[in-house]
Amino acid sequence: MRHEGKAEDILILLDMKGNVPEKLRGRIQEETDISQLDEWFVLAAKCETVEEFQDYVC
């Protein structure tokens, strides 16, 4: 499914920025709304740290 691929792309970006907590990893992997994942993908690309991304998502 497309949403699974997008979730993996987000996690790849975040993994390059630091350690991704399991709770956040699970939240991203469970999301099925592709428009939400698209927003998160852009956010993951713009954020400097995993913590910054997590503040927006959680």
Stockholm file with secondary structure:
# STOCKHOLM 1.0

chainA/1-58         MRHEGKAEDILILLDMKGNVPEKLRGRIQEETDISQLDEWFVLAAKCETVEEFQDYVC
#=GR chainA/1-58 SS CHHHHHHHHHHHHHHHHSCCCHHHHHHHHHCCCHHHHHHHHHHHHHCSSHHHHHHHHC
#=GC SS_cons        CHHHHHHHHHHHHHHHHSCCCHHHHHHHHHCCCHHHHHHHHHHHHHCSSHHHHHHHHC
//
